[in-house]
Amino acid sequence: MTLKGYGGFVVRKITASLIIIFTMISTTFVLFRMMPGDPVKLMFNDPRLGKQDIELMYERFGLNGSLWEQFVAYIRQLLLHGDLGMSFVQLRPVMDVLASRIPQTLLLMLVAIILALLLGIWLGTMAGWRTGSKFDGAVITGALTTYAIPSFCMGIILLLVFAVYLRIFPVGGYSTPVSGLTGFAYFIDVARHLVLPSLSVALWYIGAYVLITRNSIIDVLDQDYITLARAKGLKESVVIRKHGLRNALLPVTTATGMYLAYALGGAVQAEVVFAWPGLGLLLYEAILSRDYPVLQGAFLVMAIVIIGANLVVDLVYGLLDPRIKVGGG
Amino acid sequence: MFKLLKGLQSVKELSKLIIAHKMGITGIVLFAIFGVIAIFAPYLRTVDPMRGGLPVNILQPPSSQFWLGTDNLARDVWSQIVYSTRISLTIGFVAAFVTVSIGTLLGLMAGYFRGKIEEVIMRIVEYFMMLPFLPLMLVSAAVLGQSIWNVVILIGILAWTGTARIIRSQVLSLRERAFVEASRSVGAGDRLLIFGEILPNVVPLIFAQGIVLCTWAIYAEATLAFLGLGDPAVMSWGKMLNLAYSSGYLTRAPWWVIPPIACIVLLILAFTFLGTAVSDIMKPGYREARGL
């Protein structure tokens, strides 16, 4: 059966994504069953528990029967009920655990990426417009530096400077515990907690955006329409904004799409340093406590978002680029 | 063999250009300092970095006896820093070597043989690129268990895809060139064509990838160790930070925390600068613009 045109392209792409997702679910399932230690024995090492209670535990966590039976049960629960099993440690559904952590990570990453986008584009444009100047050299070195520093190192530096010595911002957490703050005061409190973790993530992205924007501005500068715009006697700032930047932003947009797709898994280091209760910290805690249903669930959610984003990009490109439509994926 | 030497000759030429590049020379100097520290570690007034000291010496700030102070088990921070340099550099180089080897081999195969082999290799590359990287590494480290070699293997398995892609696209254009065609027409076999004709021409590219992957491997090792997934028996910069973090002294003993951060950042910067210099130099027209 061969499907023609855009419809066939869409079907092929969706099928491919589904196959990847299924492969990933199966590999992670096997991977986590290989982890050392019997979790039920580890958790309920209580002599008062009877044999029946233990068996009930195995059943409740989906650990009874052969590996194949466990796998079939896992897939069925996932597809029919959107159920990812029970957390060994928190003793509640993995879905609930994940849902309680995703908003914090999204908040952190969105603030960081938006901040980086604004600053990075501005610095990158200025540097690219004056290639070879002192300013350009300083920006490039700065960008390479923040780009090279692992975000846990950046996090610790910011923590020591701004939270410990200067005491401007809190050392960690999402909000001040038992403060009883509500409304606007609570909002300010959360914002204050957000500053350092999002900055330690943002500095990496600023480096990335500066390098991307600068390169693409340099490419654009060679184009005839820039020479034309200058020849028309337009002010340099207008040339930059209307003719330069607008055309240089395509690679930046592509990069932003990728960064957003990877956002859920992108803040592990910063979340650990600042005890920010997001998905990254959850992943870290789950590794330490060998809570593999949560580990598996968190990993799946992160990967499915990436695969979905890639699919959307492919489909949009297919719609825009006639060659892909005809030639097939 | 002769041709491969010629490939290496181009690396020699490349290093001359790197030394002339401002960032390149900065990177080399930084790297040389770390190299000297790693090689002469036992002679730099160091003690066993893992052995605890006397209780009176717990959490001492820097002094003439302890150049960088002590940690919460009275261990000498200076010695830890010096010996960690060995670990970071070793892991960086070995992991980069493994990764580049895997990536180069698969990239050569995909680009040269095309067809089914290319299809399979590129599908695997695409699959790996769809996975969230750091989480995947953390999870695999937790499953594999913690040792230095597992860190190396992990980096090798997860990071070869970029190299394979770059090498493949280069090979795709090389295999159609006249000199490959000429060798083929006089009866050279696949092996001779791949290793005798094509490989020497991707040597500079492999060299550049090696630098990128060194940076990456050092970064990955530090991150894993900081998150407590490094080798428990070996001291490394990331592990020092992990110990300070998990014992609650991260904010109270700056002499313990700042040196490893400085080392991680400086070493990664050294490689980043070097990598930037190399990619600058490999841009077409670089030599011409400077009259070289």
Interface residues (C-beta under 8 A of the other chain):
Chain A: I20 T23 M24 T28 L31 F32 M34 M35 P36 L144 T145 Y147 A148 I149 P150 F152 C153 I156 I157 L159 L160 A163 V164 V171 Y262 L264 G265 G266 V268 Q269 V272 V273 G280 L283 Y284 I287 L288 R290 L295 A298 F299 M302 A303 I306 I307 N310
Chain B: Y127 M130 L131 P132 F133 L134 P135 L136 L138 V139 S140 A142 V143 G145 T215 Y219 A222 T223 F226 L227 G228 L229 L241 Y245 L250 T251 P254 V257 I258 I261 I264 V265 I268 L269 T272 F273 T276
